Amino acid sequence: MQDLNKLLIGESVKEVLKCDLQLEQEAIHLVREAISCCELEADYISRELLADILEGEEEHLDWLGTQLGLIESMGLENFIQFHRHE
């Protein structure tokens, strides 16, 4: 049987954000490895595309960190109330 990656699914808002943060960190690591590989092969077109992807992943990682910080500073209930209209 194939060994597939473990699903990271949280049961609460905070757990969902933490799981997403972990997945983003793994994705960033893989994209950076791919960029290094492109540089070794002198594939600068793919490297540029991956650099754009990396930028978006890093922005999302920052956003997730901010959301988790808000939960810590304002409490989960207030955080959910603050985001209920989004």
C-alpha positions as CSV (number, residue, x, y, z in Angstrom):
1,M,0.0,0.0,0.0
2,Q,1.2,3.5,-0.7
3,D,2.4,5.7,2.1
4,L,0.8,9.1,1.6
5,N,1.3,12.3,3.5
6,K,-0.7,12.7,6.7
7,L,-3.7,14.9,6.4
8,L,-3.4,17.9,8.7
9,I,-6.9,18.9,9.6
10,G,-7.6,20.8,12.8
11,E,-10.7,20.5,14.9
12,S,-10.8,24.1,16.0
13,V,-10.0,27.5,14.4
14,K,-6.6,27.6,16.1
15,E,-5.8,24.1,15.1
16,V,-6.8,24.7,11.5
17,L,-4.5,27.7,11.4
18,K,-1.6,25.8,13.0
19,C,-2.0,22.9,10.5
20,D,-2.1,25.4,7.6
21,L,1.1,27.1,9.0
22,Q,2.9,23.7,9.1
23,L,1.9,22.9,5.5
24,E,3.1,26.3,4.4
25,Q,6.4,25.8,6.1
26,E,6.8,22.5,4.3
27,A,5.8,24.0,1.0
28,I,8.3,26.8,1.3
29,H,11.0,24.4,2.0
30,L,10.1,22.4,-1.1
31,V,9.9,25.5,-3.3
32,R,13.3,26.7,-2.1
33,E,14.8,23.3,-3.0
34,A,13.2,23.5,-6.4
35,I,14.6,27.0,-6.9
36,S,18.1,25.7,-6.0
37,C,17.7,22.8,-8.5
38,C,16.6,25.3,-11.2
39,E,19.7,27.4,-10.5
40,L,22.0,24.3,-10.9
41,E,20.3,23.5,-14.2
42,A,20.4,27.1,-15.4
43,D,16.6,27.0,-15.8
44,Y,15.9,30.7,-15.1
45,I,12.4,30.7,-16.4
46,S,11.2,28.0,-14.0
47,R,13.3,29.7,-11.2
48,E,11.4,32.9,-11.8
49,L,8.0,31.2,-11.7
50,L,9.0,29.4,-8.5
51,A,10.3,32.7,-7.0
52,D,6.8,34.2,-7.6
53,I,5.2,31.1,-5.9
54,L,7.6,31.4,-3.0
55,E,6.7,35.1,-2.5
56,G,3.0,34.1,-2.3
57,E,3.7,31.3,0.1
58,E,5.8,33.5,2.4
59,E,3.0,36.1,2.4
60,H,0.5,33.5,3.4
61,L,2.9,32.2,6.1
62,D,3.1,35.7,7.5
63,W,-0.7,36.1,7.4
64,L,-1.1,32.8,9.3
65,G,1.4,33.9,12.0
66,T,-0.5,37.2,12.4
67,Q,-3.8,35.4,12.8
68,L,-2.3,33.0,15.5
69,G,-0.8,36.1,17.2
70,L,-4.2,37.7,17.2
71,I,-5.8,34.6,18.8
72,E,-3.1,34.7,21.5
73,S,-3.6,38.4,22.2
74,M,-7.3,38.8,21.9
75,G,-8.6,35.3,22.8
76,L,-10.3,32.8,20.5
77,E,-13.8,34.1,21.1
78,N,-13.0,37.7,20.2
79,F,-11.0,36.6,17.2
80,I,-13.9,34.6,15.8
81,Q,-16.3,37.5,16.5
82,F,-13.9,39.9,14.8
83,H,-13.8,37.7,11.6
84,R,-17.4,36.6,11.5
85,H,-18.3,39.1,8.8
86,E,-15.6,38.0,6.4
